[in-house]
């Protein structure tokens, strides 16, 4: 193995795959790998379909919806599996930090390539894993870790290689977008929609990772590494929007149904948006609820769909949209990574050099912005009138406030006795 490029088996034999985890995504990947029609279709497109030779699960004997042929080894000994000489590539789909991190490290040490959908693992240990994969001369691919079925990491690194990337932003968590859409459109409650998202296999094992913005922050960290050349400290990314008193609760947890309704009356939508843009030698980045024009690509992206806008020169703005979560969507990206490996492609970071520093993060609330708010005690007491002098537009008690710093806005609202969640207005791209 040279420069992290996979060795395609010289005999033309298929890559031998060990799959760790048979959850929503693992099952969807296994179903395709063992499906004769899928294999024929892939072969017809000139690719060499990989062979599923082993599955690592906690309870190998358990009855499952998926029936695997007896020739596919099932084992609970994942340590042994990732070092098995009969395996070329480990597909890590167990999620979470441990034991995933140790298993991936062991796989590298044993000379195995790794494909993973584990955004938390990459955002937390990206620099270590990248160094380890490069040192071992193996490939690490992770297209499935960001925006589910949308091919966005490979285009960012490869197809936009002739550009200087200045910004990456969008909706990168399907669960929260599914919840916000149903709350705004159908007036459903947060808890009711969350349980539907869980039932559909969109949500993380611990859904607070979705609704508190951790998952989207992990994805923004990965996008930032590939766009701006270094890994950020994911914990530095703001996940809570502000309110008049401090920070609101994180992610989408502070958003009120009334705010979604009033935003719509002003032609706006409230979305959980990850946004990272170059700011001198740093990157201004956050994942928080913002108000965005409802008819814009981000504002009109509903349900489990994700959207990623990349701003780059000379190309301009390139927008990617598609299914962001679920077994089908995510397995598509995992399978594509396996086929890329089979044809000798390198790691997801492509030709990018190994980072030598950590990305410096700036909080976007440090600069003046335009704002959207619905006064908490608004109904019927003329609050909209009291903020008229600040407002660019208003509908009932919802207002769009002219650009100003957060400190000044809070001060002016406090003077008027107004309490509210404050939503930065996302500028048009
Ligand atoms: N829980 C994640 C989401 C799964 O809802 O986007 C896909 O990464």
Boltz pocket constraint, residues with backbone or C-beta under 6 A from the ligand:
constraints:
  - pocket:
      binder: B
      contacts: [[A, 117], [A, 144], [A, 145], [A, 147], [A, 148], [A, 172], [A, 173], [A, 174], [A, 175], [A, 176], [A, 201], [A, 202], [A, 203], [A, 204], [A, 210], [A, 215], [A, 324], [A, 325], [A, 326]]
      max_distance: 6.0
